[in-house]
Amino acid sequence: MFYLVATPIGNLGDITLRALETLRNVDLIASEDTRRTGRLLKHFDIHRPQMSFHEHNEEQAGAKILRLLNQGKSVALVTSAGTPGISDPGFTLMRRVIGANIEATMIPGPTAFVMALVLSGLPLHGFTFRGFPPRKSGRRRRFLEIDKDSPHTLIFYESPYRIKSLITDAIEVFGDRPAALANELTKMFEKIEKGLLSELLNLFQDTDPRGEYTLVIRGKDQSTD
């Protein structure tokens, strides 16, 4: 049996009872970051073997996981934080599991973009999650152009090293739209700032970006844009 197990994005109290039960009972835990998962397991006194599964070894590690599953072993996949398969290689492994007709299920839990979207106050009736944009500005702007005329709320993940560049390019492509910027969700210094994109960019005039960010941008208002 293959399990995709969501883990906390910050606050360890957000883990579910089903997640703990699953992690205690599987034969193997495949982890995007074994050190980070190791701290989680230690906190909850869980003693199960781990193997590394991430974007740099997904082909070889994925083949090993499939062999174990075909042998009747149970494997849980966890990402570094949040829900496996969202902006991580869990998607490719899930496709291989489906292709091999192996039984799979999911233990649901925290997802950063859902929390950021709800807290943003922006429209929820239609939204598009776009994950991490390309790193280089030219490719990033072409990536953003795809959704320039979309009426749906747009959601992006970004690192502290490129969040200012992303907001700058978003202003260039979308105009100065209402947006929200979420940071350190569920942690002690959780913040979600709301305002125009230019106002969010100005937040970094005196403060350097830290931690992972989720940027939520209002879709195009067909009546005014």
N, C-alpha and C positions, 0 to 999 in steps of 0.2 A: 504494500500500500504506500502511496506517495502522498505526503502531506505538505501543503504550503501553509506555513505558520507565521502569522503576523505577530510582531514583537513591538514593544514600546518605542516611540520616536524620541523619548526623553525620560519622562517620569515612569519608573519601573512599576509603579502601582497600577499602570494601565494594562498590564498583561492580564489575559483572561484565564479562568480556571481550566478551560479546555486546552489552551495553549500549554499550560504547565503540565497537565496530564499527558498530552501528546509527547512533549519533549522528554518526559520521564520514561516513556514506554517504547519509543522507537529504537530500532537497532542502530541507526546512524543519524547524525545531524549534519547536513550540508550547509555550510555557513559562508556568506560573502566575506565576512571578517571574523576569523576564528578567535582573535583576541577579544574583540568586543562581545561576541556571543559567549565566550568563556567567562567574562565578567558577569553576564546575565545568568548563566547557569550556576556559577558559584554563589551568587546572591540568593538564588532559590534552592540551593543545595541539590542540584541536578547533576548526576554523574553519568553521562552518555558520551560515547566517542564522537569526535567531530572530524570532518574533512573539509578542505577549502574548495569553494566553488565560486568563481568570480569571472569577470569578463576576459581575463588573461589566460584562464585555463579551462574555460567552459566546454571546449570540445573534448578534451581528454577526461576531465572530471565528470562531465555528463555521461560519457560512455561507461565509466565505472559505476555511476549511480544506476544506470539502466541495467547493467549486469546484476547488481545486487537486488534490484527490484524484481527482475526475472527469476532470481533464485528464491523469491519469497520473502526477502527482507523488507522491513519497513524503513522508510527514509523521510525525514522532515527537512524541508528547505526553509532557511531563514535568511533574510537580507540583513544588512548592517543595522537597519532600523525601519520599522513600518511593515508594509505589505509586500511580500515577494512578488516579482513579476512587473512591478511598476518602476520604470527607469532603472532596471537592473537585469542581469542575464537570466533571471528566473523564467522569463517569457520563452526563451529558446528551449529551456529544459522542459517546460510544460508542453510545448509542441512535440518534443520527442517522446514524452510519456504518452501523450494522446496517440501518436503514430504507432506506438508499440502496444496499444490497447491495454495499458496498465491502469488499474483502478486508482483514482486520485480524488482528493477532497481538499477543502481549505478550512483553516481555522481563522476566522476573520478577526480583525482588530484595527489598530490605529493606522491612519493614512494621512500624511501631512497635508496633501492638497485639498482633501475634503474639509478638514478643520479650518484651513486658511480661507477656503471659499465661503463657508458658513459665517465665519467671523468677519469677513470683508464687508458684509452688508450689500454686496453687489447682486444683481439678479441671479437666481438659482434655477430658473425654469429651463435654461439651456446653457451649457458650458462646454468648453473644449479644453482638455488637459493636454499640454504640448510638451511636458517634460523638460529636459535640459536642451537649450538652444545650442547651435554650433558655437565653437569658441572664437572663431575669427569674425571680425565685424562684417565683412562683405557677405559671407555665407549666412551670418546671423540675420542680417537685414532681409536677405532673400527668403529666409525661413519665416520671418515675421510677416513679410508681404503676403504670404499665402492666406493669412487670416485678417488682412487689412479691412475687408468689407464684411466680415462675419458679424452677425448680430449677437453672437453668443459671448458670454463672459470667458475670458482667456486666462489660463493658469500655466505658469512656468516655474520650474525649479532652477536655481542658480547658486553657484559657489560665492563666497565672499570676495574672491579675486576678480569676478566678472560682473557682479551685480550692478555696479555703476555703469558699466559699458552697456549692459542689457537695457537698463532704463533709458539711457541716452539714445540708443538705437530705437527703442520703442516710441519715444517722443518723435523721432524723425519719421518713423513709418506710420504710426497711428494718430499722431497729434497729441496734445496734452489732455489725455482722458482721465477721468476718475479711476483710481486704482487703490490697492491695498498691498502692503508689504509685511509679510509675516516672518518672524525670526525666533529661534529658540522655543518653538512650540512645545508646550507641556513642561518646560524647564523653569527654573527659578526666575530667570530674566526674560520670560516670554514677552514678546512685543508684537503688536499688529498695528501698524501705522496706516492711516487712511488720508487720502487727499488726491490732488492731481499728480500726475507722474513727475512733473517738475518739482513739486513740493516734496515728494519722496526722495528725489535725487538730492535736494538741498539738505536732507538729513545727514548726508555724509560730508558736509563741509567741515565739520569739526570733529567727526567721529569716524573711525575706520571701520569698514564692514567686518563682522565676525560671525562665524557660524553659517549654517546653510539657510538660504532664503527661499520663500515661496512668494512669487509676484502674481497678483490677481488684477486683471485689467478689464474694465467694462468693454463690452462689445460695441460695435458701431451702432449709433442711434440713427436709424434711417431718416428720421424726421428732421434732424438738426445737423448731422455731419455732412 
